[in-house]
Amino acid sequence: MGRLVGRRALFAVPVVLVVTFGVFAIAAASPFDPVKAYAGTAALGADQETLDRLRDNLGVDRSFVARWWDWLASALTGDLGHSGVMRQPVAQVIGERLVWSALLCAVAFAVAVLAGTILGVLAARRPGSMLDRAVTSLAYVLEAAPVFWIALLAVWLFALQWDVLPAGGLTDTASRQVTPGQVAGHIVLPAGVLAVSQLPWFTLYVRQGVGDALAEDPVRGARARGLGEGTVLLGHALRSGLLPVLTLIGSRVPELITGALLVESVFSWPGIAAATVEAATAVDFPLLAALTVLATVAVLAGNLLADLLYGLFDPRVKLGEM
């Protein structure tokens, strides 16, 4: 396991370098003017001399390679730079928002895995049955539905029509402090929508894996020995059928991050989505680079977690030899 983690860590270094370099290159080619974005409405009445002075102070006229190298050297010392659009240090911008994005993703991912496992097992028990066709059809429909459309539909139904859940935000409008109860109530809709967007893949993978496991000789032998259906399903078929799902965990991390950005925007969730959008439109190099590194590390960590889980649960794979 140590060798696997070490190899992945070494592999992550050039990946992060290439990704951050690409961010600075793409941002430099962006049509947005970072000076006007930084100045806001004040740029409308400012003369060219003032804008040129601000451009010089921000270092916008320097090549993106020089700015990338300076940012990289500072980041290695723990200084991620200062966000011009947010008027805060980059580390503070991320620190204030990351915890809420992580909470949203963790809750949604857990719900998607649990619900997908239950639905997949129920569908796999009787292939071709009415329940199997209903679950499979629902999974395909949700797989094709855009996450922002699901979010808007959820707001219209649960917040506007039925008025049972808040439409957005982290706390109530009149509240001056964040309480666990308010957070729990406000996270239901965004986490539910994000979970629904991830649900089809887990449902279909579990259905296929458990269905194949039920047709294998060990499971048939367990049934021939007189073991109960619940024991056969949960003790034999489910364990074998969940192995392909472990590989799905890593591949869903990029989609989870993208979906979280859209969901946070729709529900005004105070995560990193707003910071990402503002950094992109304002060509905020330090904040863009830091957020991209964060997303890259999350994807690499998801792939590593999937490999580790596969090595732990698959008896055919020796974790010490990975």
C-alpha positions in Angstrom: 0.0 0.0 0.0 2.8 2.4 0.8 4.4 1.8 -2.6 1.1 2.5 -4.3 0.6 5.8 -2.4 4.2 6.8 -3.1 3.9 6.2 -6.8 0.6 8.1 -7.0 2.2 11.0 -5.0 5.1 11.2 -7.5 2.7 11.0 -10.4 0.6 13.8 -8.9 3.6 16.3 -9.0 3.9 16.6 -12.9 0.1 16.5 -13.2 -0.3 19.5 -10.9 2.4 21.4 -12.7 0.9 20.8 -16.1 -2.6 21.7 -14.9 -1.6 24.9 -13.2 0.5 25.9 -16.2 -2.5 25.3 -18.4 -4.7 27.4 -16.2 -2.4 30.4 -16.5 -2.1 29.9 -20.2 -5.8 29.7 -20.8 -6.5 32.6 -18.4 -4.0 34.7 -20.4 -5.8 34.0 -23.6 -9.2 34.9 -22.0 -11.1 37.9 -23.5 -11.9 39.1 -20.0 -9.9 42.1 -18.8 -8.7 41.5 -15.2 -8.1 45.2 -14.6 -11.7 46.1 -15.4 -13.0 43.2 -13.4 -10.9 44.2 -10.4 -11.9 47.9 -10.6 -15.6 47.1 -11.2 -17.9 50.0 -12.0 -15.1 52.4 -11.1 -13.3 51.4 -14.3 -16.1 53.0 -16.4 -15.1 56.5 -15.3 -11.4 56.0 -15.0 -8.9 57.4 -17.5 -6.4 55.3 -19.4 -3.5 56.4 -17.2 -5.2 55.2 -14.1 -6.1 51.9 -15.7 -2.5 51.5 -16.9 -1.2 52.2 -13.4 -3.5 49.6 -12.0 -2.5 47.1 -14.7 1.1 47.6 -13.8 0.4 47.1 -10.0 -1.5 43.9 -10.8 1.3 42.7 -13.0 -1.2 41.9 -15.8 1.3 42.9 -18.6 3.8 40.3 -17.5 3.9 37.0 -19.4 1.8 34.2 -18.0 4.9 32.0 -17.7 6.5 34.6 -15.3 3.3 34.9 -13.3 2.9 31.1 -13.1 6.5 30.6 -11.9 6.1 33.3 -9.2 2.9 31.8 -8.1 4.4 28.3 -8.0 7.4 29.5 -6.0 5.2 31.2 -3.5 2.8 28.3 -3.2 5.6 26.0 -2.3 6.2 28.2 0.8 2.5 28.1 1.7 1.6 31.5 0.2 -1.1 31.0 -2.4 -1.3 34.7 -3.2 -3.9 37.3 -2.9 -7.3 37.2 -4.7 -7.9 40.5 -6.5 -11.6 39.9 -7.2 -12.4 38.6 -3.6 -10.1 41.2 -1.9 -8.8 38.4 0.4 -5.8 36.0 0.6 -6.5 32.9 -1.5 -6.0 30.6 1.5 -8.7 32.5 3.4 -11.1 32.4 0.4 -10.7 28.7 0.1 -10.8 28.0 3.9 -14.1 29.9 4.4 -15.8 28.0 1.6 -14.2 24.6 1.3 -15.8 23.2 4.5 -19.3 23.8 3.1 -18.5 22.3 -0.3 -17.0 19.3 1.3 -20.0 18.8 3.5 -22.4 19.0 0.6 -20.3 16.6 -1.5 -19.9 14.1 1.4 -23.6 14.0 2.2 -24.6 13.7 -1.4 -22.1 11.0 -2.2 -23.1 8.9 0.8 -26.8 9.2 -0.1 -26.1 8.3 -3.7 -24.0 5.2 -2.8 -26.5 4.0 -0.2 -29.6 4.6 -2.3 -27.9 3.2 -5.4 -26.9 0.0 -3.6 -30.4 -0.6 -2.3 -32.1 0.1 -5.7 -29.5 -2.0 -7.6 -29.9 -5.0 -5.3 -33.7 -4.8 -5.5 -33.6 -4.7 -9.3 -31.0 -7.5 -9.5 -33.0 -9.9 -7.4 -35.6 -10.5 -10.1 -34.2 -9.5 -13.6 -36.9 -8.5 -16.0 -39.5 -7.9 -13.3 -41.7 -4.8 -13.1 -39.5 -3.5 -10.3 -36.3 -4.1 -12.4 -37.7 -2.3 -15.4 -39.0 0.6 -13.3 -35.6 1.1 -11.5 -33.6 0.8 -14.7 -35.9 3.2 -16.6 -35.7 5.7 -13.8 -31.9 5.4 -13.8 -31.6 6.1 -17.5 -34.0 9.1 -17.3 -32.0 10.6 -14.4 -28.7 9.9 -16.2 -29.8 12.0 -19.1 -31.2 14.9 -17.0 -28.9 17.9 -16.5 -28.2 18.5 -12.9 -29.2 22.2 -13.1 -32.6 21.2 -14.5 -33.1 18.8 -11.6 -32.1 21.6 -9.2 -34.6 24.0 -10.7 -37.3 21.4 -10.7 -36.6 20.6 -7.0 -36.8 24.3 -6.1 -40.1 24.7 -7.9 -41.7 21.6 -6.4 -40.4 21.5 -2.8 -39.8 25.2 -2.1 -42.4 27.1 -4.2 -45.3 24.6 -4.6 -45.2 22.6 -1.4 -43.2 25.1 0.7 -41.6 22.2 2.8 -38.0 23.0 2.3 -36.0 26.3 1.9 -35.1 27.3 -1.6 -31.5 28.1 -0.9 -28.8 29.5 1.4 -27.2 28.1 4.5 -29.5 29.6 7.1 -32.8 31.4 7.4 -33.0 34.9 6.1 -33.4 36.6 9.5 -30.8 34.4 11.3 -27.6 36.0 12.4 -25.7 32.8 13.3 -25.2 29.4 11.8 -26.8 26.6 13.7 -26.7 22.8 13.0 -30.4 22.6 12.7 -30.6 25.3 10.1 -27.7 23.8 8.1 -29.4 20.4 8.3 -32.7 21.8 6.9 -31.0 23.9 4.1 -28.7 21.1 2.9 -31.6 18.7 2.2 -32.4 20.1 -1.3 -28.9 20.7 -2.6 -27.5 17.5 -1.3 -30.6 15.6 -2.5 -30.3 17.0 -6.0 -26.5 16.3 -6.2 -27.2 12.7 -4.9 -29.9 12.2 -7.6 -27.4 13.3 -10.3 -25.0 10.6 -9.1 -27.6 7.9 -8.4 -28.0 6.3 -11.8 -24.5 5.1 -12.2 -24.3 3.5 -8.8 -27.8 1.9 -9.3 -26.9 0.4 -12.7 -23.4 -0.8 -11.6 -24.8 -2.5 -8.5 -27.6 -4.1 -10.5 -25.2 -5.4 -13.1 -22.7 -6.6 -10.5 -25.1 -8.3 -8.2 -27.0 -9.8 -11.2 -23.8 -11.4 -12.5 -22.8 -12.6 -9.0 -26.2 -14.3 -8.5 -25.5 -16.4 -11.6 -22.1 -17.5 -10.5 -21.3 -21.1 -9.2 -20.5 -20.1 -5.6 -23.8 -18.4 -5.2 -25.6 -21.3 -6.7 -23.7 -23.6 -4.4 -24.8 -21.5 -1.4 -28.4 -21.9 -2.5 -28.0 -25.6 -3.0 -26.7 -25.9 0.6 -30.0 -24.5 1.8 -28.9 -21.1 2.8 -31.6 -18.4 3.0 -32.1 -15.9 0.2 -31.1 -13.0 2.5 -27.8 -14.8 3.4 -27.1 -15.6 -0.2 -27.9 -12.1 -1.4 -26.1 -10.1 1.3 -23.4 -12.5 2.3 -22.3 -13.7 -1.1 -23.7 -11.9 -4.1 -23.6 -8.4 -2.7 -20.0 -8.6 -1.6 -18.9 -9.8 -5.0 -21.2 -7.5 -6.9 -20.0 -4.4 -5.2 -16.4 -4.8 -6.4 -17.0 -3.0 -9.7 -18.7 -0.2 -7.8 -15.4 0.6 -6.0 -13.8 1.5 -9.3 -16.7 3.8 -10.0 -15.9 5.9 -6.9 -12.8 7.5 -8.4 -14.4 8.1 -11.8 -17.4 9.9 -10.3 -15.3 12.5 -8.4 -14.9 14.9 -11.4 -18.6 14.7 -12.1 -19.3 15.2 -8.4 -17.2 18.4 -8.4 -18.8 19.8 -11.6 -22.3 19.0 -10.3 -21.5 20.6 -6.9 -20.5 23.8 -8.7 -23.9 23.9 -10.5 -25.9 22.9 -7.4 -24.2 25.5 -5.3 -24.9 28.2 -7.8 -28.6 27.3 -8.0 -29.2 27.0 -4.3 -26.8 29.9 -3.3 -24.8 27.4 -1.2 -21.8 29.3 0.3 -19.2 26.9 -1.2 -16.4 27.4 -3.7 -18.8 27.7 -6.7 -19.2 31.5 -6.5 -15.5 32.0 -6.0 -14.8 29.8 -9.0 -17.1 31.7 -11.3 -15.8 35.1 -10.1 -12.2 34.0 -10.4 -12.9 32.8 -14.0 -14.7 35.9 -15.2 -12.2 38.2 -13.5 -9.1 36.2 -14.7 -7.9 36.0 -11.1 -4.8 33.9 -11.6 -3.9 33.0 -8.0 -7.4 32.0 -7.1 -8.0 30.1 -10.3 -4.7 28.2 -9.9 -5.4 27.3 -6.3 -9.0 26.1 -7.1 -7.7 24.0 -10.0 -5.1 22.4 -7.9 -7.7 21.6 -5.3 -9.9 20.0 -7.9 -7.0 18.1 -9.4 -5.9 16.7 -6.0 -9.5 15.7 -5.2 -9.7 13.7 -8.5 -6.3 12.0 -7.9 -7.3 11.2 -4.3 -10.6 9.7 -5.5 -8.7 7.4 -7.9 -6.3 6.4 -5.2 -9.2 5.7 -2.8 -10.8 3.5 -5.4 -7.7 1.4 -5.9 -7.1 1.0 -2.1 -10.7 -0.1 -1.6 -10.4 -2.6 -4.4 -7.3 -4.0 -2.9 -8.9 -4.3 0.5 -12.1 -6.0 -0.5 -11.1 -8.1 -3.5 -9.3 -11.3 -2.2 -7.7 -11.8 -5.6 -5.7 -8.6 -5.3 -2.9 -8.4 -2.8 -2.7 -4.9 -1.4 0.9 -5.3 -0.4 1.9 -6.0 -4.0 0.1 -3.0 -5.6 
